[in-house]
Amino acid sequence: MSAFAKCNMCGKQINKGDTYYKCTVSTCNRKRMPLRFCSPGCWDAHLPTVRHRDPAYTEHIAGRDDD
């Protein structure tokens, strides 16, 4: 599999075809630096470093969805 991105928390490689998670808060989804997480646990780990009112994540397939 080819590399798609790295998890922004743990650094694990996310390959094309893998499931990854994005925060639903707009400040975490900027074009210049989109945050991608390899698991819900890594997404949850980023919450103490940011101040979200209603945090949530969406599930995506690397290389298939609008990335």
DOVORO-216325 format. One record per residue: x, y, z of N, C-alpha, C, CB in turn. Coordinates in Angstrom, 2 decimals. Each point is the difference from the previous one (the first is absolute). Glycine has a CB too. Example, Ala and Ser with C-alpha at 12.3 -4.5 7.8 and 13.67 -1.06 7.14 Angstrom:
2
@n_east: 13.19 n_north: -5.69 n_up: 7.80 ca_east: -0.89 ca_north: 1.19 ca_up: 0.00 c_east: 0.90 c_north: 1.20 c_up: 0.00 cb_east: -1.89 cb_north: -1.17 cb_up: 1.25
@n_east: 1.54 n_north: 2.22 n_up: -1.97 ca_east: 0.82 ca_north: 1.19 ca_up: 0.06 c_east: -0.77 c_north: 1.09 c_up: 0.73 cb_east: 1.18 cb_north: -0.63 cb_up: -2.15
***
This chain:
67
@n_east: 0.84 n_north: -1.19 n_up: 0.00 ca_east: -0.84 ca_north: 1.19 ca_up: 0.00 c_east: 0.88 c_north: 1.25 c_up: 0.00 cb_east: -1.83 cb_north: -1.25 cb_up: 1.22
@n_east: 1.32 n_north: 2.28 n_up: -1.82 ca_east: 0.77 ca_north: 1.25 ca_up: -0.03 c_east: -0.43 c_north: 0.91 c_up: 1.15 cb_east: 0.25 cb_north: -0.19 cb_up: -2.51
@n_east: 0.68 n_north: 0.98 n_up: 2.94 ca_east: -0.24 ca_north: 0.91 ca_up: 1.13 c_east: -0.96 c_north: 1.11 c_up: -0.41 cb_east: 2.28 cb_north: -0.52 cb_up: 0.93
@n_east: -3.16 n_north: 0.87 n_up: -0.01 ca_east: -0.96 ca_north: 1.08 ca_up: -0.22 c_east: 0.33 c_north: 1.18 c_up: 0.91 cb_east: -1.77 cb_north: -1.67 cb_up: -0.65
@n_east: 1.97 n_north: 1.41 n_up: 1.93 ca_east: 0.28 ca_north: 1.03 ca_up: 0.99 c_east: 0.51 c_north: -0.68 c_up: 1.27 cb_east: -1.79 cb_north: 1.56 cb_up: -0.98
@n_east: 2.14 n_north: -0.74 n_up: 1.95 ca_east: 0.36 ca_north: -0.51 ca_up: 1.32 c_east: -0.99 c_north: 0.53 c_up: 1.01 cb_east: 2.45 cb_north: -0.12 cb_up: -0.61
@n_east: -2.72 n_north: -0.68 n_up: 1.63 ca_east: -0.87 ca_north: 0.42 ca_up: 1.08 c_east: 0.63 c_north: 1.19 c_up: 0.71 cb_east: -0.89 cb_north: -2.37 cb_up: 0.29
@n_east: 0.09 n_north: 3.40 n_up: -0.06 ca_east: 0.52 ca_north: 1.20 ca_up: 0.63 c_east: 0.29 c_north: -0.16 c_up: 1.50 cb_east: -1.26 cb_north: 1.28 cb_up: -1.69
@n_east: 0.81 n_north: -2.36 n_up: 2.29 ca_east: 0.30 ca_north: -0.22 ca_up: 1.42 c_east: 1.14 c_north: -0.99 c_up: 0.21 cb_east: -2.38 cb_north: 0.48 cb_up: 0.52
@n_east: 2.27 n_north: -1.67 n_up: -1.08 ca_east: 1.00 ca_north: -1.04 ca_up: 0.29 c_east: 1.04 c_north: -0.17 c_up: -1.10 cb_east: -1.73 cb_north: -1.14 cb_up: 1.32
@n_east: 1.47 n_north: 1.70 n_up: -2.51 ca_east: 0.95 ca_north: -0.10 ca_up: -1.10 c_east: -0.10 c_north: -1.27 c_up: -0.81 cb_east: 1.46 cb_north: 1.39 cb_up: 1.34
@n_east: -2.43 n_north: -2.25 n_up: -1.03 ca_east: -0.18 ca_north: -1.24 ca_up: -0.75 c_east: -0.37 c_north: 0.34 c_up: -1.45 cb_east: -0.73 cb_north: -1.22 cb_up: 2.10
@n_east: 1.27 n_north: 0.46 n_up: -3.04 ca_east: -0.29 ca_north: 0.22 ca_up: -1.41 c_east: -1.42 c_north: -0.44 c_up: -0.33 cb_east: 2.43 cb_north: -0.31 cb_up: -0.54
@n_east: -3.13 n_north: 1.14 n_up: -0.21 ca_east: -1.33 ca_north: -0.32 ca_up: -0.51 c_east: 0.16 c_north: -0.25 c_up: -1.49 cb_east: -1.22 cb_north: 1.40 cb_up: 1.79
@n_east: 0.93 n_north: -2.62 n_up: -2.23 ca_east: 0.16 ca_north: -0.37 ca_up: -1.41 c_east: -1.30 c_north: 0.22 c_up: -0.76 cb_east: 1.74 cb_north: -1.68 cb_up: 0.64
@n_east: -1.63 n_north: 1.79 n_up: -1.95 ca_east: -1.20 ca_north: 0.10 ca_up: -0.84 c_east: -0.85 c_north: -1.24 c_up: 0.24 cb_east: 1.23 cb_north: 1.38 cb_up: -1.75
@n_east: -2.52 n_north: -1.18 n_up: 1.91 ca_east: -0.92 ca_north: -1.10 ca_up: 0.29 c_east: -0.27 c_north: -0.19 c_up: 1.48 cb_east: 0.81 cb_north: -1.08 cb_up: -2.05
@n_east: 0.03 n_north: 1.64 n_up: 2.92 ca_east: -0.20 ca_north: -0.09 ca_up: 1.45 c_east: -1.10 c_north: 0.96 c_up: 0.45 cb_east: 2.42 cb_north: -0.67 cb_up: 0.31
@n_east: -3.04 n_north: 0.34 n_up: 0.79 ca_east: -0.95 ca_north: 0.90 ca_up: 0.63 c_east: 0.77 c_north: 1.01 c_up: 0.84 cb_east: -1.81 cb_north: -1.79 cb_up: 0.03
@n_east: 1.43 n_north: 3.06 n_up: -0.13 ca_east: 0.58 ca_north: 1.02 ca_up: 0.86 c_east: -1.11 c_north: 0.91 c_up: 0.48 cb_east: 2.21 cb_north: -0.10 cb_up: -1.23
@n_east: -1.91 n_north: 0.96 n_up: 2.18 ca_east: -1.01 ca_north: 0.82 ca_up: 0.67 c_east: 0.39 c_north: 1.46 c_up: -0.07 cb_east: -0.57 cb_north: -1.90 cb_up: 1.53
@n_east: -0.43 n_north: 2.76 n_up: -1.75 ca_east: 0.20 ca_north: 1.45 ca_up: -0.04 c_east: -0.90 c_north: 0.65 c_up: 1.03 cb_east: 0.62 cb_north: -0.08 cb_up: -2.46
@n_east: -0.11 n_north: 1.10 n_up: 3.10 ca_east: -0.77 ca_north: 0.78 ca_up: 0.95 c_east: -1.03 c_north: 0.82 c_up: -0.77 cb_east: 1.96 cb_north: 0.09 cb_up: 1.64
@n_east: -3.16 n_north: 0.06 n_up: -1.11 ca_east: -1.04 ca_north: 0.76 ca_up: -0.68 c_east: 0.11 c_north: 1.51 c_up: 0.22 cb_east: -1.46 cb_north: -1.97 cb_up: 0.24
@n_east: 2.34 n_north: 2.39 n_up: 0.64 ca_east: 0.17 ca_north: 1.43 ca_up: 0.28 c_east: 0.81 c_north: 0.64 c_up: -1.13 cb_east: -0.12 cb_north: -0.43 cb_up: 2.50
@n_east: -0.38 n_north: 1.54 n_up: -3.03 ca_east: 0.60 ca_north: 0.61 ca_up: -1.19 c_east: 1.47 c_north: 0.39 c_up: 0.19 cb_east: -2.26 cb_north: 0.82 cb_up: -0.57
@n_east: 2.65 n_north: -0.40 n_up: 1.75 ca_east: 1.39 ca_north: 0.39 ca_up: 0.21 c_east: 0.96 c_north: -1.18 c_up: -0.06 cb_east: -0.81 cb_north: 1.88 cb_up: 1.40
@n_east: 0.31 n_north: -3.09 n_up: -1.31 ca_east: 0.83 ca_north: -1.20 ca_up: -0.13 c_east: 0.05 c_north: -0.51 c_up: -1.44 cb_east: -0.57 cb_north: -0.60 cb_up: 2.36
@n_east: -0.17 n_north: 1.22 n_up: -3.25 ca_east: -0.08 ca_north: -0.47 ca_up: -1.38 c_east: 0.39 c_north: 1.06 c_up: -1.01 cb_east: -1.78 cb_north: -1.54 cb_up: 0.72
@n_east: 2.83 n_north: 2.24 n_up: -0.45 ca_east: 0.47 ca_north: 1.01 ca_up: -0.93 c_east: 0.77 c_north: -0.66 c_up: -1.14 cb_east: 0.11 cb_north: 1.71 cb_up: 1.85
@n_east: -0.20 n_north: -1.13 n_up: -3.02 ca_east: 0.67 ca_north: -0.59 ca_up: -1.18 c_east: 1.51 c_north: -0.09 c_up: 0.17 cb_east: -1.83 cb_north: 0.91 cb_up: -1.40
@n_east: 2.41 n_north: 0.09 n_up: 2.04 ca_east: 1.45 ca_north: -0.01 ca_up: 0.14 c_east: 0.51 c_north: -1.06 c_up: 0.97 cb_east: -0.04 cb_north: 2.40 cb_up: -0.51
@n_east: -0.74 n_north: -2.70 n_up: 1.52 ca_east: 0.42 ca_north: -1.01 ca_up: 0.97 c_east: -1.21 c_north: -0.78 c_up: 0.50 cb_east: 1.96 cb_north: 1.43 cb_up: 0.68
@n_east: -2.45 n_north: -2.36 n_up: -1.49 ca_east: -1.13 ca_north: -0.80 ca_up: 0.46 c_east: 0.46 c_north: -1.01 c_up: 1.05 cb_east: -1.12 cb_north: 0.28 cb_up: -2.23
@n_east: 0.34 n_north: -0.44 n_up: 3.28 ca_east: 0.32 ca_north: -0.97 ca_up: 1.04 c_east: -0.67 c_north: -1.33 c_up: -0.35 cb_east: 0.21 cb_north: 1.83 cb_up: 1.75
@n_east: 0.60 n_north: -2.88 n_up: -1.76 ca_east: -0.49 ca_north: -1.36 ca_up: -0.28 c_east: 0.48 c_north: -0.90 c_up: 1.12 cb_east: 0.01 cb_north: 0.38 cb_up: -2.52
@n_east: -0.90 n_north: -1.28 n_up: 2.94 ca_east: 0.31 ca_north: -0.89 ca_up: 1.12 c_east: -0.23 c_north: -1.44 c_up: -0.41 cb_east: -0.63 cb_north: 1.79 cb_up: 1.65
@n_east: 1.46 n_north: -2.70 n_up: -1.14 ca_east: -0.08 ca_north: -1.42 ca_up: -0.38 c_east: -1.09 c_north: -0.75 c_up: 0.77 cb_east: 2.43 cb_north: 0.08 cb_up: -0.55
@n_east: -2.89 n_north: 0.47 n_up: 1.66 ca_east: -0.99 ca_north: -0.69 ca_up: 0.82 c_east: -0.82 c_north: 1.02 c_up: 0.79 cb_east: 1.50 cb_north: -2.03 cb_up: 0.17
@n_east: -2.68 n_north: 1.61 n_up: 0.29 ca_east: -0.76 ca_north: 0.90 ca_up: 0.88 c_east: 0.78 c_north: 0.37 c_up: 1.26 cb_east: -2.11 cb_north: -1.02 cb_up: -0.88
@n_east: 2.96 n_north: 0.13 n_up: 1.34 ca_east: 0.81 ca_north: 0.28 ca_up: 1.19 c_east: 0.99 c_north: 1.14 c_up: -0.24 cb_east: -0.23 cb_north: -2.39 cb_up: 0.66
@n_east: 0.83 n_north: 2.42 n_up: -1.83 ca_east: 0.92 ca_north: 1.10 ca_up: -0.33 c_east: -0.77 c_north: 1.30 c_up: -0.17 cb_east: 1.57 cb_north: -1.63 cb_up: -1.11
@n_east: -2.75 n_north: 1.56 n_up: 0.51 ca_east: -0.83 ca_north: 1.21 ca_up: -0.10 c_east: -0.32 c_north: 0.51 c_up: 1.41 cb_east: -1.00 cb_north: -0.81 cb_up: -2.21
@n_east: 0.61 n_north: -0.09 n_up: 3.10 ca_east: -0.34 ca_north: 0.37 ca_up: 1.37 c_east: 1.21 c_north: 0.60 c_up: 0.73 cb_east: -1.72 cb_north: -1.84 cb_up: 0.04
@n_east: 2.90 n_north: 1.36 n_up: -0.35 ca_east: 1.21 ca_north: 0.49 ca_up: 0.66 c_east: 0.31 c_north: 1.45 c_up: -0.38 cb_east: 0.86 cb_north: -2.33 cb_up: 0.03
@n_east: -1.36 n_north: 2.80 n_up: -1.16 ca_east: 0.29 ca_north: 1.40 ca_up: -0.39 c_east: -0.93 c_north: 0.99 c_up: 0.70 cb_east: 0.80 cb_north: -0.83 cb_up: -2.22
@n_east: -1.88 n_north: 0.36 n_up: 2.82 ca_east: -0.97 ca_north: 0.90 ca_up: 0.63 c_east: 0.56 c_north: 0.84 c_up: 1.15 cb_east: -1.72 cb_north: -1.64 cb_up: -0.64
@n_east: 2.59 n_north: 1.11 n_up: 1.50 ca_east: 0.53 ca_north: 0.85 ca_up: 1.07 c_east: 0.84 c_north: 1.18 c_up: -0.51 cb_east: 0.00 cb_north: -2.01 cb_up: 1.45
@n_east: 0.50 n_north: 1.93 n_up: -2.68 ca_east: 0.84 ca_north: 1.08 ca_up: -0.53 c_east: -0.80 c_north: 1.08 c_up: -0.73 cb_east: 1.84 cb_north: -1.67 cb_up: -0.21
@n_east: -3.12 n_north: 1.42 n_up: 0.01 ca_east: -0.86 ca_north: 0.97 ca_up: -0.71 c_east: -1.24 c_north: 0.27 c_up: 0.83 cb_east: 0.85 cb_north: -0.80 cb_up: -2.25
@n_east: -1.56 n_north: 1.88 n_up: 1.92 ca_east: -1.21 ca_north: 0.32 ca_up: 0.75 c_east: -1.21 c_north: -0.08 c_up: -0.93 cb_east: 1.32 cb_north: 1.49 cb_up: 1.58
@n_east: -1.90 n_north: -2.67 n_up: -1.68 ca_east: -1.17 ca_north: -0.20 ca_up: -0.86 c_east: -1.26 c_north: 0.01 c_up: 0.87 cb_east: 1.36 cb_north: -1.34 cb_up: -1.67
@n_east: -2.40 n_north: 2.00 n_up: 1.18 ca_east: -1.27 ca_north: 0.00 ca_up: 0.74 c_east: -0.75 c_north: -1.30 c_up: -0.19 cb_east: -0.12 cb_north: 2.47 cb_up: -0.24
@n_east: 0.01 n_north: -2.91 n_up: -1.01 ca_east: -0.72 ca_north: -1.24 ca_up: -0.32 c_east: 0.89 c_north: -0.90 c_up: -0.84 cb_east: -2.22 cb_north: 1.20 cb_up: 0.10
@n_east: 3.19 n_north: -1.88 n_up: 0.50 ca_east: 0.92 ca_north: -0.81 ca_up: -0.78 c_east: -0.65 c_north: -1.27 c_up: -0.55 cb_east: 1.85 cb_north: 0.89 cb_up: 1.39
@n_east: -1.44 n_north: -1.24 n_up: -2.60 ca_east: -0.44 ca_north: -1.23 ca_up: -0.64 c_east: 1.00 c_north: -0.31 c_up: -1.11 cb_east: -2.47 cb_north: 0.43 cb_up: 0.55
@n_east: 2.37 n_north: -1.64 n_up: -1.11 ca_east: 0.87 ca_north: -0.35 ca_up: -1.12 c_east: -0.83 c_north: -0.68 c_up: -1.08 cb_east: 1.99 cb_north: -0.24 cb_up: 1.53
@n_east: -1.43 n_north: 0.22 n_up: -2.73 ca_east: -0.60 ca_north: -0.72 ca_up: -1.11 c_east: 1.00 c_north: -1.03 c_up: -0.50 cb_east: -1.42 cb_north: 2.01 cb_up: -0.65
@n_east: 0.90 n_north: -3.11 n_up: 0.13 ca_east: 0.82 ca_north: -1.10 ca_up: -0.48 c_east: 0.16 c_north: 0.12 c_up: -1.51 cb_east: -0.78 cb_north: -1.49 cb_up: 1.91
@n_east: 2.00 n_north: 1.27 n_up: -2.40 ca_east: 0.29 ca_north: 0.12 ca_up: -1.43 c_east: 0.87 c_north: -1.16 c_up: -0.45 cb_east: -0.18 cb_north: 2.50 cb_up: 0.14
@n_east: 0.19 n_north: -2.75 n_up: -1.45 ca_east: 0.89 ca_north: -0.99 ca_up: -0.60 c_east: 1.09 c_north: 0.76 c_up: -0.75 cb_east: -1.88 cb_north: -1.75 cb_up: -0.21
@n_east: 3.12 n_north: 1.52 n_up: 0.56 ca_east: 1.13 ca_north: 0.72 ca_up: -0.60 c_east: 0.06 c_north: -0.27 c_up: -1.50 cb_east: 1.26 cb_north: -0.15 cb_up: 2.18
@n_east: -1.22 n_north: 1.22 n_up: -2.95 ca_east: 0.11 ca_north: -0.11 ca_up: -1.45 c_east: -1.32 c_north: -0.10 c_up: -0.71 cb_east: 2.13 cb_north: -1.07 cb_up: 0.37
@n_east: -3.22 n_north: 0.84 n_up: 0.32 ca_east: -1.32 ca_north: -0.10 ca_up: -0.62 c_east: -0.86 c_north: 1.23 c_up: 0.23 cb_east: 0.13 cb_north: -2.44 cb_up: 0.28
@n_east: -0.10 n_north: 2.94 n_up: 0.93 ca_east: -0.81 ca_north: 1.16 ca_up: 0.33 c_east: 0.71 c_north: 1.27 c_up: -0.44 cb_east: -1.02 cb_north: -1.22 cb_up: 1.95
@n_east: 0.35 n_north: 2.33 n_up: -1.86 ca_east: 0.60 ca_north: 1.30 ca_up: -0.30 c_east: 1.09 c_north: 0.28 c_up: 1.01 cb_east: -2.16 cb_north: 0.85 cb_up: -1.02
@n_east: 3.39 n_north: -0.98 n_up: 0.64 ca_east: 1.10 ca_north: 0.18 ca_up: 0.95 c_east: 0.70 c_north: 1.27 c_up: -0.31 cb_east: 0.27 cb_north: -2.44 cb_up: 0.29
***
